[in-house]
């Protein structure tokens, strides 16, 4: 019963999530402050739907790179964290037209 109560506690779940990446809540908050409270890629803020940023990390070394919104984090994953593949995607959009700024 005690385990079920702890599992419902948001701070317990948060700390357990952060521990997977070897960081504490204080370290997360320090990283977030260094990023001015926004996603390291798109500069977006946390939302009601996504109440915390994802811990982005190198999947080979485990090194934490930064904090990303859900969209940017999953986007990197879809491109296999490959700078080359992301550059090719950016070139594609530049050549074929895109609806950005």
C-alpha positions in Angstrom: 0.0 0.0 0.0 2.8 2.4 0.9 4.4 1.8 -2.6 1.2 2.6 -4.3 0.9 5.9 -2.3 4.4 6.9 -3.2 3.8 6.1 -6.9 1.0 8.6 -7.0 3.1 11.3 -5.5 4.2 13.6 -8.3 7.5 14.5 -6.7 8.3 10.8 -6.2 7.6 10.1 -9.8 9.6 13.1 -10.9 12.6 12.1 -8.8 12.5 8.5 -10.1 12.4 9.8 -13.7 15.4 12.1 -13.1 17.3 9.3 -11.4 17.2 7.4 -14.6 19.5 10.1 -16.0 21.6 10.5 -12.9 20.4 14.0 -12.0 18.6 15.4 -9.0 15.6 17.7 -9.0 18.0 20.5 -8.0 20.2 19.8 -11.0 17.2 19.7 -13.3 16.1 23.1 -11.9 19.7 24.5 -12.4 19.7 23.3 -16.1 16.2 24.8 -16.6 17.4 28.1 -15.2 20.5 28.0 -17.5 18.1 27.6 -20.4 16.0 30.5 -19.2 13.1 28.2 -18.4 12.5 27.1 -22.1 13.3 24.2 -24.4 16.9 24.2 -25.5 15.8 23.9 -29.2 12.6 25.8 -29.9 12.6 28.1 -26.9 9.1 26.9 -26.1 7.8 26.9 -22.5 6.2 24.1 -20.5 2.5 23.7 -21.2 -0.5 22.4 -19.3 -0.3 19.2 -21.4 3.5 18.8 -21.0 4.3 19.9 -17.4 8.0 19.2 -17.5 10.7 19.1 -20.1 12.3 15.8 -21.2 15.9 15.1 -20.2 17.7 14.8 -23.6 20.7 12.5 -23.4 23.2 10.7 -25.6 21.9 7.2 -25.9 25.4 5.7 -26.2 27.1 7.5 -23.3 24.1 8.5 -21.2 25.5 12.1 -21.0 22.7 14.6 -20.4 22.6 17.2 -23.1 19.8 19.5 -22.1 16.1 19.8 -21.5 13.7 19.6 -24.4 9.9 20.0 -24.9 8.1 16.8 -25.9 7.9 17.8 -29.6 11.7 18.6 -30.0 12.7 15.5 -28.0 10.6 13.1 -30.1 11.7 14.9 -33.2 15.3 14.3 -32.5 14.4 10.6 -31.8 12.7 10.3 -35.1 15.9 11.6 -36.8 17.9 9.1 -34.8 19.8 12.0 -33.0 21.7 12.4 -36.3 23.0 15.9 -37.1 23.6 14.7 -40.7 20.0 13.5 -41.1 18.6 16.7 -39.5 20.8 18.8 -41.9 19.4 16.8 -44.8 15.9 17.4 -43.6 16.6 21.2 -43.2 18.0 21.3 -46.8 15.0 19.4 -48.1 12.7 22.1 -46.6 14.8 24.9 -47.9 14.7 23.5 -51.4 11.1 22.4 -51.5 9.6 25.3 -49.6 8.3 25.4 -46.1 5.8 27.5 -44.1 8.1 28.9 -41.4 9.6 32.3 -40.8 
